[in-house]
């Protein structure tokens, strides 16, 4: 799976339509669609797993802030026992402000941004034939045909 920066760099190259070789550009569209669709699927699968991990972590953090974890669970996670009395109404705020939760939430948002980018690229690839047709029409007009 490529990083967002790699995807952006690849698309900067792949989006080019060579006016002199429109047949190659048109023939390249299915390959580009396959390339970016495969990337999109990989990122969506990664997002699904990351959201699952986030939900699991939130569940553990709720249990942690309620003081309901066993010593074995705390030791397995490498966490110290929560030493404070926590009101039920404060738990959601504690979980959302927890750095572990925020780290995974940031990953989720980054993956969503990557998905948005890939979906935009795929939409552009879908309209590529129209761009090529417009270039052909412009070339005809310019040459007087």
N, C-alpha and C positions, 0 to 999 in steps of 0.2 A: 504494500500500500504506500502510495506516494504522500509526502507531506503537502500541505496546502501551498507552500511556497514552490515546491516542485511542480505541482499541478498548474499553478499560475504561469510558471516559466514555460512549461510544455504547451499550454494553451496559447501563449503569446506567439509561439512558433507555428503551432497547428492551425491557428485561425486564419493564417495568411492564404489568400486566394491569388494564385499566379495568373495574371491576365493573359499571358502568352500560352499557358497550358491549362485551359479550362477543363479539358477532358480529364486530365489527371486530377484536378481539384474535385471534379464531380465524382470520380471513381474512388477518391480518398474518403468520402463521406461515411460509407458503411464501416470502414476501418476505424475512423475517429469515433463514431457512435459506439462501437464495440469497446474501444479503449476506455472511454469516459464512463460508459455504463458499468463496466466491470469495476472501475474505481468507486463509482457511486454505491454499488452493491456492497463492496468491502467496507466502506465508511458507514453505511447504514447498519451493517451487522455489528461493527465496532460500537456504534452508538447504542444499539440494543443491549449489548453486553455491559457497556459503561453505565447505562441507566439502571440496569439490574444491580450492578455493583453499588451504585449510589443508594438505591433503595435498601439494599442489605445493610450498608453502612449506617444509614439513617435509623434503621430498626435497632442496630446495636447501640448507637449513640443514645437513643431514647431509653433503652434498658440501662445504659451506663449512667445517664443523668438521673434516673430514678433510683439508682443504687441497687439494682436488681441483678447485677452480674456476680457470678461466682468467682472465687479466687482463680480457679483454673481458666475461666474465660478471660479474665483480666490478664493473667500471666501469658496466655496464648496470644493475645493482642498486643502485649507490651504496654498496657495502660495501668496507671495507678488508680487506686480506689477513689471514687468521687467523695470528697469530704464535706460537702455542703448539703443542707436541706433545701430541696428544690420544690417550688410550687409547680403544680401540674400545668398551670397557665404559662410558665416560663420555659418549659421544655422545648417547644418548637423554636423559640428564639435562640436557645442555647445550641440546638442542633444546627440551625441555619448559620450561626456565626462560628461554628466549629471549623478550624482550618482544614481538617481532613475532608469534611463534607464540602467545603468551598473549593478545594483542589479538584475533587471529582466533578463538581458542578461546573467549574471552569472548563474541564475537558469536554463535558457534555455540550456546552455552548460553542466551543471551538469545533466540535464535530458537526453541530448543526450549521455553523457558518460554512464549513467545507461542503456539506450537502447542498446548501443553497448555491454555492459556486458551481458545483458539478451539475445541478439541475439547470442552471442558467446556461452552461456550456452545451448541454444536451439540447436545450431549446434552440440555441444558435445553430447547432449542427442540423437540426430538423429544418431550419429555414435556409440552409446553405444553398440548396438548389435554386431558390428564388433569387438569391444574391447573384449566383452564376448566370441565371437567365437575364437578370437586369444588366449585368456587365455585357453579355452578348448583344442585347438590344441597344445598349449605349454604343457599343463598337459599330453596329450596323448603322446607327443614326449618324455617327461621326464620319463614317466612310461614305455616307450618302445613299445607302441602300434602304 
